[in-house]
């Protein structure tokens, strides 16, 4: 639980630092969070990491399931010495 707290707090610190660097580089002196375009951008920006993480986890899960399915199909025949392991599949 402590490690998770450190990870979250460091992520917040980095996001504030990146936002500060962006405002300095872009020459923005004031940010109005009540402006509809700004609020929409904040929501969209907060949503994107979760969306990409979900897509990545889904792809990894699908690949892992395919690997397990292939191993389960080969293993009984390997143990009966009918085939050698097919590593290329």
Helices and strands as residue ranges (DSSP letters): H 2-26, H 36-79
